[in-house]
């Protein structure tokens, strides 16, 4: 039977190559003659794809593509596909992004300047719900020749299903401009993302899972641990200091819910050392008051806002002007006497988007004890951690605190400050 293909008309297209790859490197890697390697001329020294030409049949090209697809070439995981050969010189230049298909993790410690910058970016995101996208001040100074630029961000999406070109909805432009270096002028080439960093895009880019030393998730955490009948949501913007409760902590608190208790600084240490007294204001009855919402207990009626003085800023907090703290508790559902509504007069104003106002206050049974000792093995509630929030601006300006200024009557809140 006659074949419908001619010798040498099939090629293998290779994508996700390093931008600096050369014909010689590809020929050596794939063990083929230089003459069979084709890199589009317009991308001769800055390419993201290439062709291996002159396969005798489609099947031979497919076998070659299957053999190499998924391999690492000069540090990149490539993908290969069999395509009919064309005059590649006439192919238009199509800029592409490199999508890394493996995590790039490093054990190298982060320097203090980077940590400070990351904290600033994080606080900017907390205030605006959009990440801070910026370029270093040193990029275009007169004493620096810019050779390359990298743009990195994190997405909460499967890389196999992620199309970065659709995501950015933009093109890459090559820019050339002249800049003075010393006594002469020098031409600088760089690539820029044009008309891409919109507010909507920055919101999407802000949906990141984690960064160095921090963890974030959306919705109720699904990690397989039994935390009772109350979902556990990310306490965004807080740093947790855990307490050693017992050796087999997760076994002991299996089925126990996480909740929070806001208090004044003057009471915090005595609570940790001596135990917790039942509430004196008993809108929902006698017992210990707590909430599954850290947003709710962060209201200054519960968790006092304190301004950090300079000595504390340099010795402990390092940066920031305001601090709040709340206690993290674990309680078994059987000790939860009441699940009630908020008692700050917010009415229908949404306090926490994850937790309805009608179930935002809990009353825990204190077993008729004047003080609940956390060290008591039969205690109905355990203090498991300290949650601290440090901000540059007063926390009343944070997006999650908008409800502080709302009352059921429509008037402005009068309980922001004690």
C-alpha positions as CSV (number, residue, x, y, z in Angstrom):
1,X,0.0,0.0,0.0
2,X,1.4,3.4,-0.9
3,X,2.3,5.8,1.9
4,X,0.7,9.2,2.0
5,X,3.8,10.8,3.6
6,X,7.1,11.8,2.0
7,X,10.5,11.4,3.5
8,X,11.7,14.1,5.8
9,X,8.4,16.1,6.0
10,X,7.8,15.5,9.7
11,X,9.3,17.5,12.6
12,X,9.2,17.4,16.4
13,X,8.3,20.7,18.1
14,X,9.9,21.2,21.5
15,X,8.4,23.8,23.9
16,X,9.3,25.2,27.3
17,X,13.0,25.4,26.5
18,X,15.4,27.8,28.3
19,X,15.5,31.2,26.8
20,X,19.2,31.0,26.3
21,X,19.3,27.6,24.5
22,X,21.5,27.3,21.4
23,X,21.5,25.1,18.3
24,X,24.7,23.4,19.5
25,X,23.2,22.6,22.9
26,X,20.1,21.1,21.4
27,X,22.0,19.0,18.9
28,X,24.2,17.6,21.6
29,X,21.3,16.9,23.9
30,X,19.2,15.1,21.3
31,X,22.2,13.5,19.6
32,X,21.3,14.8,16.1
33,X,23.3,16.7,13.5
34,X,23.3,20.5,13.8
35,X,21.5,20.7,10.4
36,X,18.4,19.0,11.8
37,X,17.9,21.6,14.6
38,X,15.8,24.6,13.8
39,X,15.4,27.7,16.0
40,X,13.3,30.5,14.6
41,X,15.6,33.2,13.4
42,X,13.9,36.0,15.2
43,X,14.5,34.1,18.5
44,X,18.0,32.9,17.7
45,X,19.4,33.9,21.1
46,X,16.2,34.1,23.1
47,X,13.9,31.2,22.2
48,X,11.3,29.2,24.0
49,X,10.7,26.6,21.3
50,X,12.6,24.8,18.6
51,X,12.2,22.0,15.9
52,X,14.1,18.8,15.2
53,X,13.5,18.2,11.5
54,X,13.8,15.5,8.9
55,X,11.8,12.6,10.3
56,X,10.9,10.0,7.7
57,X,7.4,9.4,8.9
58,X,4.8,10.6,11.4
59,X,5.3,7.5,13.5
60,X,9.0,8.0,13.8
61,X,8.5,11.6,14.8
62,X,5.8,10.5,17.4
63,X,8.2,7.9,18.9
64,X,10.9,10.6,19.2
65,X,8.5,13.0,20.8
66,X,7.2,10.4,23.3
67,X,10.8,9.5,24.2
68,X,11.8,13.0,25.1
69,X,8.6,14.7,26.3
70,X,8.8,15.3,30.1
71,X,12.6,15.2,30.1
72,X,14.8,17.9,31.7
73,X,16.7,20.0,29.2
74,X,19.1,22.5,30.7
75,X,17.0,22.6,33.8
76,X,13.5,22.9,32.1
77,X,10.9,20.2,31.7
78,X,10.1,20.1,28.0
79,X,7.1,18.9,26.0
80,X,7.4,17.5,22.5
81,X,4.9,16.8,19.7
82,X,5.1,15.6,16.2
83,X,4.1,18.2,13.6
84,X,4.2,18.3,9.8
85,X,7.4,20.1,8.7
86,X,7.0,23.6,7.3
87,X,9.3,26.3,6.2
88,X,10.1,27.3,9.7
89,X,11.8,30.5,8.5
90,X,8.4,31.9,7.6
91,X,6.8,31.1,11.0
92,X,5.8,34.3,12.8
93,X,7.4,35.2,16.1
94,X,5.0,34.0,18.9
95,X,6.2,35.0,22.3
96,X,5.6,32.5,25.0
97,X,6.0,32.3,28.7
98,X,8.0,29.6,30.5
99,X,5.7,27.7,32.8
100,X,7.7,25.8,35.4
101,X,6.3,22.3,35.9
102,X,8.2,21.5,39.0
103,X,8.4,23.4,42.3
104,X,11.6,25.5,42.7
105,X,12.4,25.1,46.4
106,X,15.6,26.4,48.0
107,X,17.2,25.8,51.3
108,X,19.0,29.1,51.1
109,X,18.0,31.4,54.0
110,X,16.1,34.6,53.2
111,X,18.1,37.7,54.0
112,X,16.6,40.3,56.4
113,X,16.0,42.9,53.7
114,X,14.0,40.3,51.7
115,X,12.0,39.4,54.8
116,X,11.2,43.0,55.4
117,X,10.1,43.5,51.8
118,X,7.9,40.3,51.9
119,X,6.2,41.6,55.1
120,X,5.5,44.9,53.4
121,X,4.0,43.1,50.4
122,X,1.9,41.0,52.8
123,X,0.6,43.9,54.7
124,X,-0.2,45.8,51.5
125,X,-2.2,42.7,50.3
126,X,-4.1,42.6,53.7
127,X,-5.1,46.3,53.2
128,X,-5.9,46.2,49.5
129,X,-6.6,42.5,48.8
130,X,-4.2,42.8,45.8
131,X,-0.5,41.9,45.8
132,X,2.2,44.5,45.5
133,X,3.8,44.3,42.1
134,X,7.0,46.4,41.9
135,X,10.5,46.7,40.5
136,X,13.6,47.4,42.5
137,X,14.8,51.0,42.6
138,X,18.2,49.8,41.4
139,X,16.9,48.3,38.1
140,X,17.5,51.4,35.9
141,X,20.1,53.3,37.8
142,X,23.0,54.8,35.8
143,X,25.6,52.4,37.2
144,X,23.8,49.1,36.3
145,X,23.5,47.3,33.0
146,X,20.2,45.4,32.9
147,X,20.9,42.0,31.3
148,X,17.7,40.1,32.2
149,X,14.5,40.4,34.1
150,X,12.3,37.7,35.7
151,X,8.7,38.0,36.6
152,X,7.5,35.5,39.1
153,X,4.2,34.9,40.9
154,X,2.3,32.0,42.5
155,X,-1.0,30.7,41.4
156,X,-3.4,28.3,43.2
157,X,-4.1,26.2,40.2
158,X,-2.9,22.9,38.6
159,X,-0.1,23.8,36.2
160,X,-1.3,21.2,33.7
161,X,-4.6,23.2,33.3
162,X,-3.1,26.7,33.5
163,X,-2.8,28.8,30.4
164,X,-0.7,31.8,31.3
165,X,-1.4,33.6,28.0
166,X,-5.1,33.6,28.7
167,X,-4.5,34.4,32.3
168,X,-2.5,37.6,31.5
169,X,-4.7,38.4,28.4
170,X,-1.8,40.4,27.0
171,X,1.4,40.2,24.9
172,X,5.1,40.5,25.6
173,X,6.8,43.4,24.0
174,X,10.5,43.7,23.4
175,X,11.7,47.2,24.5
176,X,14.9,49.0,23.4
177,X,16.0,52.2,24.9
178,X,19.3,54.1,25.4
179,X,20.7,55.0,28.8
180,X,23.9,56.7,29.8
181,X,26.5,54.6,31.4
182,X,29.7,56.5,32.4
183,X,30.8,58.6,29.5
184,X,28.8,56.8,26.8
185,X,25.3,55.6,25.9
186,X,24.3,52.0,25.9
187,X,21.3,50.3,24.3
188,X,19.2,48.3,26.8
189,X,16.9,45.5,25.7
190,X,14.2,44.2,27.9
191,X,10.9,42.4,27.7
192,X,7.9,43.8,29.3
193,X,4.4,42.6,30.1
194,X,2.2,45.2,28.4
195,X,-1.2,46.2,29.8
196,X,-1.4,43.2,32.0
197,X,-1.1,44.2,35.6
198,X,-4.8,45.3,36.0
199,X,-6.5,45.4,39.4
200,X,-8.5,42.3,38.5
201,X,-5.3,40.4,37.6
202,X,-3.6,41.5,40.8
203,X,-6.5,40.2,42.8
204,X,-6.1,36.8,41.1
205,X,-2.4,36.9,41.7
206,X,-3.0,37.5,45.3
207,X,-4.8,34.1,45.7
208,X,-1.6,32.4,46.7
209,X,-1.3,29.3,48.9
210,X,1.8,30.1,50.8
211,X,5.1,32.0,50.9
212,X,8.2,31.6,52.9
213,X,7.3,30.9,56.5
214,X,3.6,31.5,56.1
215,X,0.6,29.4,55.2
216,X,-2.7,30.3,53.6
217,X,-5.8,28.5,52.4
218,X,-9.3,29.5,51.3
219,X,-12.5,27.9,52.7
220,X,-12.6,25.3,55.4
221,X,-9.3,23.4,55.9
222,X,-9.4,19.9,54.6
223,X,-6.3,18.2,56.0
224,X,-7.8,15.0,57.4
225,X,-7.6,16.1,61.1
226,X,-10.7,15.8,63.2
227,X,-11.6,19.2,64.6
228,X,-15.1,18.5,65.6
229,X,-18.2,19.9,64.0
230,X,-16.9,23.4,63.4
231,X,-14.9,24.2,60.2
232,X,-11.4,25.7,60.6
233,X,-10.7,28.8,58.5
234,X,-7.4,30.5,57.9
235,X,-6.6,33.2,60.6
236,X,-5.3,35.5,57.9
237,X,-2.8,38.1,59.0
238,X,-2.0,36.5,62.3
239,X,1.1,34.8,63.6
240,X,0.5,31.8,65.8
241,X,2.7,30.9,68.8
242,X,1.7,27.4,69.9
243,X,1.8,26.1,73.5
244,X,3.0,22.7,74.6
245,X,-0.1,21.2,76.1
246,X,0.8,17.5,76.2
247,X,3.0,15.0,74.4
248,X,0.1,13.5,72.4
249,X,-1.7,16.7,71.6
250,X,-3.5,15.8,68.4
251,X,-4.7,12.6,69.9
252,X,-6.0,14.4,73.0
253,X,-7.8,17.1,71.1
254,X,-9.2,14.8,68.4
255,X,-12.7,16.0,67.7
256,X,-12.2,19.3,69.6
257,X,-13.1,22.5,67.8
258,X,-10.9,25.5,67.4
259,X,-12.2,28.8,68.7
260,X,-10.8,32.2,69.9
261,X,-11.0,34.5,72.9
262,X,-10.0,38.2,72.7
263,X,-8.8,39.9,75.8
264,X,-6.9,42.9,77.1
265,X,-3.1,42.8,77.4
266,X,-3.4,43.2,81.2
267,X,-5.4,40.1,81.5
268,X,-3.5,37.8,79.0
269,X,-0.7,36.7,81.2
270,X,-2.9,36.0,84.2
271,X,-5.2,33.9,82.0
272,X,-2.3,31.8,80.8
273,X,-0.7,31.4,84.3
274,X,-3.8,31.1,86.5
275,X,-6.7,30.0,84.2
276,X,-9.8,31.6,82.8
277,X,-12.7,33.1,84.7
278,X,-16.3,32.7,83.3
279,X,-17.7,35.8,81.7
280,X,-19.3,38.6,83.8
281,X,-21.4,39.9,80.9
282,X,-23.7,36.9,80.2
283,X,-25.9,37.8,77.2
284,X,-26.2,34.0,76.4
285,X,-26.0,32.7,79.9
286,X,-23.2,31.7,82.3
287,X,-20.0,30.2,81.1
288,X,-16.8,31.0,79.1
289,X,-17.4,33.0,76.0
290,X,-15.5,32.3,72.8
291,X,-16.0,32.4,69.0
292,X,-15.0,30.3,66.0
293,X,-14.3,33.6,64.2
294,X,-10.9,35.4,64.9
295,X,-12.3,38.3,63.0
296,X,-15.1,38.7,65.6
297,X,-12.9,38.5,68.6
298,X,-10.4,41.0,67.1
299,X,-12.9,43.8,67.7
300,X,-11.4,46.2,70.2
301,X,-14.3,45.5,72.6
302,X,-12.6,42.1,73.1
303,X,-9.1,42.4,71.8
304,X,-7.5,45.7,72.8
305,X,-5.4,47.5,70.1
306,X,-2.1,48.6,71.5
307,X,0.4,51.0,70.0
308,X,3.9,49.6,70.0
309,X,6.5,51.9,71.5
310,X,10.0,52.2,69.9
311,X,11.8,50.0,72.5
312,X,9.4,47.1,71.8
313,X,9.6,47.7,68.1
314,X,13.3,47.2,68.0
315,X,13.6,44.3,70.5
316,X,10.6,42.1,69.8
317,X,8.2,43.2,67.0
318,X,11.0,44.5,64.6
319,X,8.4,46.5,62.7
320,X,4.8,47.7,62.8
321,X,3.0,50.2,65.0
322,X,0.0,48.4,66.3
323,X,-0.5,45.0,67.9
324,X,-3.4,42.8,69.0
325,X,-3.6,39.3,70.4
326,X,-6.2,36.6,71.0
327,X,-6.0,33.2,72.6
328,X,-6.6,30.1,70.6
329,X,-8.7,27.5,72.4
330,X,-9.7,23.9,71.7
331,X,-13.1,22.8,73.1
332,X,-15.1,19.6,72.7
333,X,-18.5,20.1,71.2
334,X,-20.1,18.4,74.2
335,X,-18.9,21.3,76.4
336,X,-20.5,23.9,74.1
337,X,-23.7,25.0,75.9
338,X,-24.8,27.7,73.6
339,X,-24.2,28.7,69.9
340,X,-25.6,32.2,69.7
341,X,-25.6,35.5,67.7
342,X,-23.2,38.4,67.9
343,X,-23.7,40.8,70.8
344,X,-22.0,43.9,69.4
345,X,-25.0,45.3,67.7
346,X,-23.8,44.6,64.1
347,X,-27.2,43.4,63.1
348,X,-27.2,42.2,59.4
349,X,-23.7,43.7,58.7
350,X,-21.5,40.8,57.7
351,X,-18.8,40.3,60.3
352,X,-17.0,37.1,59.0
353,X,-17.9,35.9,55.4
354,X,-17.3,32.3,56.6
355,X,-19.4,32.4,59.7
356,X,-23.0,33.6,60.1
357,X,-23.7,36.3,62.7
358,X,-26.3,34.0,64.3
359,X,-23.7,31.4,65.3
360,X,-20.7,33.5,66.0
361,X,-20.7,33.4,69.8
362,X,-20.2,30.2,71.8
363,X,-20.7,29.7,75.5
364,X,-18.5,26.9,77.0
365,X,-19.6,25.0,80.1
366,X,-17.2,25.9,83.0
367,X,-18.5,23.0,85.1
368,X,-19.4,25.4,87.9
369,X,-15.7,26.3,88.5
370,X,-14.7,29.8,89.4
371,X,-11.6,29.5,87.3
372,X,-10.9,26.9,84.6
373,X,-7.4,25.6,84.9
374,X,-6.0,24.7,81.5
375,X,-3.7,22.2,83.2
376,X,-6.6,20.3,84.6
377,X,-6.8,17.0,82.6
378,X,-10.6,17.2,82.9
379,X,-10.8,20.9,81.8
380,X,-13.6,21.7,79.3
381,X,-11.4,24.0,77.4
382,X,-7.7,24.1,76.5
383,X,-5.6,27.1,75.5
384,X,-3.4,25.9,72.6
385,X,-1.9,29.0,71.2
386,X,-1.4,32.8,71.1
387,X,-2.5,34.6,67.9
388,X,-0.8,38.0,67.3
389,X,-1.5,40.6,64.6
390,X,1.0,43.4,64.0
391,X,0.1,46.2,61.5
392,X,1.6,49.5,60.3
393,X,-1.8,51.2,60.3
394,X,-4.6,50.9,62.9
395,X,-6.4,47.6,62.3
396,X,-9.7,49.5,62.0
397,X,-8.5,50.3,58.4
398,X,-8.1,46.7,57.4
399,X,-10.8,45.3,54.9
400,X,-11.9,42.7,57.4
401,X,-12.6,45.4,60.0
402,X,-15.1,47.4,58.0
403,X,-17.9,46.1,60.2
404,X,-16.4,47.9,63.2
405,X,-18.0,51.1,61.9
406,X,-21.4,49.6,61.3
407,X,-24.4,49.4,63.6
408,X,-27.8,47.7,63.2
409,X,-29.3,51.2,63.4
410,X,-27.3,52.4,60.5
411,X,-25.3,54.8,62.7
412,X,-21.6,54.7,63.0
413,X,-20.2,52.4,65.6
414,X,-19.2,54.0,68.9
415,X,-17.3,51.1,70.4
416,X,-14.2,51.0,68.3
417,X,-12.2,52.4,71.2
418,X,-12.6,51.6,74.9
